[in-house]
Each structure stands twice: as C-alpha cells, then as structure tokens.
Amino acid sequence: MYAPECIYWVPGTPQAGDPRREIAISFDDRRRMEDRIYRLRTGYAWSQAPKSRTVRMISNVEVFATAESTIRMVRSNFLISEFRVDGTRFLSGWCGHLVARKDERHWEIQVRQVNLIDCDQNLRNPSIVL
C-alpha cells in the first residue's frame, strides 16, 4: 500500500478509474510535477500569461485510519476561484490523499487524487489545479 514516491492525478471521468487504463487530465509522478512547477515559474508558460489570480477554499476535511498505523487516508472538498483577463471561472470537487508518517512530527503525501465535478467537460487550462 505504501507508494515510494508521490503520485498525483486528475481523472478525466466522474468514475475515476485506473489512470493507467483510462483517460486522465493529469497523471504525474514527483519529477513530472517538479517539471510543471519549474515551467510555470520560468515566465514562459504561455497558458499562464498573464498569471491567473486564484483563491482556494478547502472544507469538510476527513481523516481515516488504515490497517497500517503509519498510513492515513484524507478526503476534502475544494473550490478554486480563478480570475483572468477574459473572466472568472470556478473549479470544484474533492481531493483524496494517501499520507504516510515520515517521522514523529511529519507526514508525507504519497498519492493525491483531484476529482473535478466537471472533469468530463471542457476545462480550458487546468494548470491551476496543481
């Protein structure tokens, strides 16, 4: 059950099946996420020129124990408000996280799944879901 590195994915269907066999909006490991973040910070990410202004609200955070004492499942709802020169849009859904205890005081995200309620619609530029 423990994943050796962080996996991040955004399913492309409301059923959120296996990302290795179904369409996903995003399916990244840690290296790929670092590449995306680096590109966004270079100033050459034309999809974010000019840069979006965003606000994120997180609610209904629930933590669930697993069979392994050092692993927890976390679920939360979110609403992202994005302002761009061509208007404002909202993205909403829920996140699932698999977190593992790194040491006595720290937890590390192993898997992050972002489930957009409108994942099967035209999302334009989903880069802000990072």
C-alpha positions as CSV (number, residue, x, y, z in Angstrom):
1,M,0.0,0.0,0.0
2,Y,2.9,2.4,0.6
3,A,3.9,4.3,-2.5
4,P,7.7,5.0,-2.8
5,E,7.1,8.4,-4.4
6,C,4.3,10.9,-4.8
7,I,1.7,10.2,-7.5
8,Y,-0.6,13.0,-8.5
9,W,-3.6,12.5,-10.8
10,V,-6.7,14.2,-12.0
11,P,-9.2,11.6,-13.5
12,G,-10.9,12.5,-16.8
13,T,-14.2,10.7,-15.9
14,P,-16.5,11.0,-12.9
15,Q,-16.0,7.3,-12.2
16,A,-12.2,8.0,-11.6
17,G,-11.0,4.6,-12.8
18,D,-7.4,3.4,-13.0
19,P,-5.3,6.2,-14.6
20,R,-3.1,3.6,-16.4
21,R,-6.1,2.4,-18.4
22,E,-8.4,5.3,-18.6
23,I,-8.3,8.9,-19.7
24,A,-6.7,11.3,-17.1
25,I,-6.4,15.0,-17.3
26,S,-3.1,14.7,-15.4
27,F,-1.2,11.7,-14.2
28,D,2.2,12.7,-12.8
29,D,5.0,11.5,-10.5
30,R,7.1,13.8,-8.4
31,R,9.6,14.5,-11.2
32,R,6.8,15.5,-13.7
33,M,5.2,17.7,-11.1
34,E,8.5,19.5,-10.5
35,D,8.9,20.0,-14.3
36,R,5.5,21.6,-14.4
37,I,6.1,23.9,-11.5
38,Y,9.5,24.9,-12.9
39,R,8.0,25.7,-16.3
40,L,5.2,27.8,-14.7
41,R,7.9,29.8,-12.8
42,T,10.0,30.5,-15.8
43,G,7.6,33.0,-17.2
44,Y,7.4,31.1,-20.5
45,A,4.2,29.2,-19.6
46,W,2.0,30.9,-22.1
47,S,-1.1,29.4,-20.7
48,Q,-0.5,31.4,-17.6
49,A,0.5,34.7,-19.3
50,P,-0.7,36.9,-17.7
51,K,-0.6,34.8,-14.5
52,S,-4.0,33.8,-13.0
53,R,-5.1,35.1,-9.7
54,T,-6.7,32.4,-7.6
55,V,-8.3,31.7,-4.3
56,R,-8.8,28.2,-2.9
57,M,-11.2,27.1,-0.2
58,I,-10.8,23.7,1.4
59,S,-13.6,22.2,3.6
60,N,-15.0,19.0,5.1
61,V,-11.6,17.5,5.8
62,E,-11.9,13.9,7.0
63,V,-9.1,11.6,8.1
64,F,-9.5,7.9,8.0
65,A,-7.3,5.2,9.7
66,T,-6.0,2.3,7.6
67,A,-4.8,-1.2,8.6
68,E,-1.3,0.3,8.7
69,S,-0.7,2.7,11.7
70,T,1.6,4.9,9.7
71,I,-0.8,5.4,6.8
72,R,-3.9,7.7,6.7
73,M,-6.4,8.5,4.0
74,V,-7.6,12.1,3.8
75,R,-10.6,13.4,1.9
76,S,-11.6,17.1,1.5
77,N,-13.8,19.3,-0.7
78,F,-12.4,22.3,-2.6
79,L,-13.5,25.3,-4.6
80,I,-11.0,27.2,-6.7
81,S,-11.9,30.7,-8.0
82,E,-9.7,31.9,-10.9
83,F,-9.6,35.4,-12.3
84,R,-8.1,36.0,-15.7
85,V,-8.4,38.9,-18.1
86,D,-11.2,37.0,-20.0
87,G,-13.3,36.4,-17.0
88,T,-13.7,34.4,-13.7
89,R,-14.2,30.7,-13.5
90,F,-14.7,28.2,-10.7
91,L,-13.4,24.6,-10.3
92,S,-14.8,22.4,-7.6
93,G,-14.6,18.9,-6.5
94,W,-12.9,16.7,-3.9
95,C,-9.4,15.5,-3.1
96,G,-8.2,12.2,-1.8
97,H,-4.8,11.9,-0.3
98,L,-2.8,8.9,0.9
99,V,-0.4,10.2,3.6
100,A,2.4,8.3,5.3
101,R,4.2,9.2,8.6
102,K,7.7,10.3,7.7
103,D,8.8,10.7,11.4
104,E,7.3,11.6,14.7
105,R,6.2,15.1,13.6
106,H,5.9,14.9,9.8
107,W,3.5,13.3,7.3
108,E,4.2,13.0,3.6
109,I,1.7,12.8,0.8
110,Q,2.2,9.6,-1.2
111,V,-0.9,9.9,-3.6
112,R,-3.0,12.8,-4.4
113,Q,-6.2,12.5,-6.5
114,V,-8.1,15.6,-7.5
115,N,-11.7,14.8,-8.6
116,L,-13.3,17.7,-10.5
117,I,-17.1,17.6,-10.6
118,D,-16.9,18.7,-14.3
119,C,-13.9,16.6,-15.3
120,D,-15.7,15.4,-18.5
121,Q,-16.3,18.9,-19.8
122,N,-14.0,21.4,-21.5
123,L,-11.7,22.6,-18.7
124,R,-9.7,25.1,-20.9
125,N,-6.4,25.4,-19.0
126,P,-6.3,23.1,-15.9
127,S,-2.8,24.0,-14.9
128,I,-4.1,25.8,-11.8
129,V,-5.3,22.5,-10.3
130,L,-1.7,21.9,-9.2
